[in-house]
C-alpha cells in the first residue's frame, strides 16, 4: 500500500481505465452483473463494489473533515478577521462571483449539448414530477447536510476555543487531511474502474463516456475567461505587465495541474506570491485559507456539472435555477477539501436538492469521476490555486496602499 501511494494518481487512474476497457473488450460483462449463488443474490457486482469503495465512505469522511477543519481553524485563530484578510477575502469572493456568472453564461451558450444519458435508460426516473418552488430550493440549500456540517463546525470551533484545544484539534485535522489524501489515492482508481465498467455494460456503452468530452467546451471557456480577468486585475493592481504575472504563476499552474491538489501546491503558491512581489511568509496564512476553501474552479465545476445533470434529468434549468445552483456551488465550494476530486461528492447534494433522484445523482457522480480525475479536477485545481495566490497579493497590496484597521476595537495585526 505504501508503494502504491508513491505512484502518481494520474498514472493509477489511466491504468484503471485501461483495465476497465480491456475487460470489456474481452467480454467480461459478469464484472457488472450482481454476484449470485444460484438464484440467491449474494453481493452487488464487482464493478459496483469497486465504485462503492470510494463513494460510500467519501461523504461521511468529507463531512467529518469539514467539521474538524472549520472547528480547528476557528479555535486557533487570533485577533479576529483583520483588515488584511478582509481585503484578501474580497478577492476570493469577487473572483468566485465572476466565475459563477461566466459559468452560467457558458452553460446557456452550450445548452444544446447532450452530455449525460437519459435517466430512463438506467431506470433512474424522470424530472417530470420533480420541479420545486424557488423558495423551497433556497430552503433546501440552507438545510442541506453539508450546510449542517458547516454550522456544526462553527459550534465545534467555539467549544474547542473554550476548552483550549485549538492546537490539538489543528494537529488532528492535518493528520486527517493526510490520511484522506492516501484514502483517495487508493480508492479513486477503483471508482474509475468500477464506473467505466458499469457504463460500458449499460445501454449506450462507449457513447456514454465519449459524450462527456464536450463538457470541456463550456468548462474551458468559463475558466479561461476568469483566468484572463484575474491576470488582468492582478497586473493592474501590482503595477506590472501581464508577462510579469504570467511568469510568476506558471510554475504554480504546472504543479497544480500535475498534482490535482491545492494542498500539494502550497509551496508553489508561496513561491508565486513571492515572485509577484508579496512576502511569501506574510502571504502564507492567507493562501492557506484559500487552499482550504477552494473556490473559483470548484464553483465553475460544480455549477456546470449540476446544470447539465439537471438538463439530462428533464428539469430544464431556468436562469433562476442557475442562480440557485450557482449560490449552492459558491457555498459548497468553501467546504471542498483541497485533495483530488473530493468536491465531486458534493455534486450529489446539489442535484438531490434540485429535485434530481438520488439514484440518478449517484449515477452521474460515478460517471463524472471518470473524466474528472483525468482533466476536470486538474483544471479546477489550477484555477483554485491561481485565485489563492492572486487574491492574496492583491489584498496585501491594497492594504499597504492604505493601511488601517477595521475598527477601534480590532486587535492590531
N, C-alpha and C positions, 0 to 999 in steps of 0.2 A: 504494500500500500504506500509506503514511503517513496519507493521508486516511481510509482505512478504519479505522485504529486509533483515530481520534478519534471515531468513531461509537459510541454506547453498544451494548454487546454484546447487550442485550435486544432492541434495535431490529433488529439484524442477524439475530438468531435468529427473530424474528417474520417478517421478510421472507423468510428461507429457508423457514420453514414454509408461508407463503402461496404461495411459488413451487412447493413440492412439491405442495400441494393443487391449485394451478392447472394444472400439467402433467398431474396425474392426472385432473382433471375433463375435460381436453381429449383424454383417451385416449392420452397419450404413454407407453404401457406399455413401449416399447422402452428407456426410461431404466433400467428394472430388468432388462432382458434382457442376457445376455452379448454382447459385440461380436464378430460373426462375419464372416469373409471367405469367403463361400460356406458350406462345411461345416467350415471350419477355425476353431477358437477363437483369437481374437486377444487380447482383453482381457476382464476381468470387466466388469460393467455400469457405466455412468456413475454410477449411484447408489452402487454398491459402491465405486468409486474415490473418490467424494466422502466416503463414510463412512471409508474407509481413510486419507484424508488426516489424520484425527485419530488413529484408534485404532492404526494400525501404528507410527508413531513415538512415540506417547504413552508407552507403557510403558517403553521404554529411556530416554527423556528423564526420566521420573519417577524411575526407578531411579538415574540419574546425579545427579539433583538431590538425592535422599535421601542418597547417599554424600557428595556435596560439602557439603551443608548440615550434616549431622551432624559431618563431619570438621572443617569450618571453625569450627563452634560450639565444639567441644572444644578446638581449637588456640588460640582467642583467650580462653578462659575463664581466670579467675584466682581464686585463693582458695577453690577447691572449691565445694561446693553452698551453704553458708552457711545460717544459721538462718532468714533471711527467705525465701529461695527454697523451703526445705523446707515452710514454712507455706503459701506460695502454691501449691506443687505439690500439697499435700494437698487443697486445694480443687478444683484441676483434676481430680484423680483421684476425689474424693468425688462431685462433680457428674456425672462421666462414669459412675461406677458406678450412680448413681441413674438416669441416662439409660438405661443398659443394662437395668436392672431394669424401668423403665417401658416401654421399647421391646419387651421380651419380653412384658410384660403386654398391651400394645396389640396385638401380633400374635395372641396366643391369644384375645383378646376379639373380634378381627375375622378370625379364622382362616377363616371361611367365604367370604371374598372370593376370587373368581377373577380375579386381576389380569392374569396373564400367560398366553399361549396354550400349548396342549398341544404339547410338543416334537415329537410325531409328525407334527403338521400341517406342520412345516417340515423334517422329515427330520433331526431332531437327536437321535434316540434316545429312551430311556426310563430312568427311575430304578430299574426293577425289579431290575437286577443291580449297582447302584452303592452299596449300603449298605456302610459301613465300620465296623469296631470303634471304640469311643470312643478308646482309646489310639492307634490309628493316625491318627485325626483330629488329636489333640493333636500327635503327631509331625509330621504334615503341616504344621501351623501353624508349628512351631519350625524346620522346614527349608524353608519356602517361599522362593521367590525374593526376596520383599520382606524377610523376616527376614534372609536372607543379605546383602542390601544394608545393613541396619541394622548387622549385625556388621561388615561391611566398612567402614562409615562410622566405627565406633569405632576400628578398627585404623588407618584412614586418618588420623583425627584425631590419634592418638598419633604417627604418622610425621611429620605436619606440625608437631607440637609439637617433636619432636626436631630437625627441620630449621629451626625458627624461621620458618615460612612461614604462620603463622596469619592475619596481616593480609592478606597477598596472596590467600590462599585465600578469606577472607571477602569481599574485593572481587570476586573472580571469581564467588562464589556469588550476590552481589547482582546482578551483570550477568546471570548465568544466569537468575535469577528474573524479571528484567525482560524478557529475551528470551522466556522461557517464556510470560509473560502475552501478549506480542504474538503468539506462535505460536497460542495458544488463541483469540485474537481473530479470527484468520483461519480457523482450522480447525473450531472448534465450529459455526459456521453451515453449513459444508459437510457436517459429520457429521449435523446435524439434517436438512438437505435430503435427504441420501442415506438416512438411517434411515427417515424418513417415507415417502419414495418406495418403498423396499423393502417396508415394512409394508403400504402401501396396495395393492401389487400381489401380496401373498401372501394365502392363504385367511384370511378374517376381515376384511381390509381396514380400513375405518374403525373397526369394532368393536375391533380390536386396540389402537388408540390410545385410544379412549374408555374402554376397560376399565381404563386406567391411572389415571383420575381418582379412583376410590375409594381409591387408595393414600393420598390426602390425609387420610382419616379417622384411621387409626392414626398417621400421621406427625404431624398437628397435635395429636392427643390427647397423645402422648408428649412432644412438645416443649413444649406449653403447660403441662403439669403440672410438668416440670422447671424451666421458666422461673418459674413461680409459687413453687416451692420455693427457687430461687436468690434471688428477690426477697425472700422472707420471711426467709431466713437472713441475707442482707446487711443488711436493715433492722434485724434484731435485733443483729447484731454491731456495726454502725455506730452504733446508738443513735438512729436517725432513723426517721420514719414511712415507710410504703410509698410514699406520694405523693412524698416527697423523692427516693427511689431511682428511681422511675419517671421523674421529670423529668430526672434526671441521665443515664439510659441511653437515653431516647427518641431524641435526635438520633443517637446511635451506631447504634441499630437501623435508622433510616431510611437512613443511609449504607451500612450492611452490606447491607440489602435491595436497594438500588439498584445497588451495585457488584458484589455477589456475590463479594467478595474480602476476606479477612481482612487481607491486606497493604494494600489500598487504604483500609481502615478504621482504620489505626493512629492517624492524627491525631485522629479522632473518639473512639477508645478512650482516648487520653491525656486528652482533654477530659472524658470521662466519669469517669475516675479522679479528676481534679481536682475535679469537681463533687460527687463522693461524699465528698470530704474528704482524699484522699491526695495527696501531691505528684506532679504529673504527671511531673516529671523523675526522681524516685526510682522511680516505677512503671514507667517505660519499659522497662528490661531484662526485667522480669517479663512484661508483656503482649506484648512482642516474642517471647518464648519461647512464650507461649500462641498467638500468631498463627502460629507455625511448626508447633506440634504439633497444633493444630486438633482438639479432642477431642469435646465433648459432642454437638454437632449431627451431626458426621461419624459418631460411634458409632451414634447412633439411625438415621441414614440408611442406612449400610452394613448394619446389623443387619436392619432391616425389609425392604430390597430383597433381601437374601440369603435370608431365610426364605421370602418369597413366591416367589422363583425356585425354591428347593428344593421347595416345595409343588407348583408347576406342573410340575416335572420328575418328580414322583412319589415324592419321598423322605419326605414326611410328617414334618416335623421334630418331634421329641420335646422335652421340657424339657431333656434332656441335650444334644441337638443345639443348641438355642437358646443354652445357656450356652457351648458351644464357639464358636459363631458370635459371641456377644457378646464373648468373650475375644479372638477374632480381630479383631473390629471395634475393640475398645479399643486393641489393639496397632497395627493398621494405620492407625488414625486419627492416631496420632502421626507417621506418615510422609507424610501427605497435604499437598501444597503448598497454601499459602493463596491459591490462584488459582481462578478459576471452573471448577467441575465437574471439577477434577483428580482428586478422590477416586473418581470413578465407575470409573476403570480398575481400582482395587483390588478392585472387585466381582468381576471375573473370577477373581482369585487365590483369593478366599474360596470361590466356587462350585466351582471345579475341585477344591480341597482337600476339599470336602464330597461329592464324587462326581458332580457335575453335569458333563456332557460339555463339552469345550472349545468345541464348536460352539454349543451352547445358551447357554453363559455369554457368548460373544461376541455372540450374537443379543440376549440380554437387555440387555447393556450398551448396545448400539446403540439398542435400543428405549427404554430408560430415559432416555437422553440427551435425547430429545425433550421430555419433561416436566421433566427435571432442570434444564435451563438456564432454563426459564420460571418455575419456582416452587420446586422441591425444594431446589436448591442455595442459593437465596436464604434459605430458612428455616434451612438448616444454618448458613449464614454468620452470620445474626443470633444463633443460639444459641452458636456458637463465640465470637464477639466479646463477647457479653454475659458468657459464662463467663470470658473473659480479664480483663475489667475488674473484675467482682465478685470473682473469685478473688484478684486482685492486691490490691484494697483490703482484703479480709477478712484475707488473710495478713499484710499490713503492720500492720493494726490489732491482731491478736493478738500480733504480735512486739513492738509498742511497749507493750502492756499488761504484758508480762513479758519484756523484752529479755534475751537470753542467747545465747551461742554454743553450738554443739552438743557441743563437747569442748574439752579443754585445749589441744589442738594445732591447733584450727581457726584459720585466719587471720581476724583481726578484720575485720568488714565496715565 
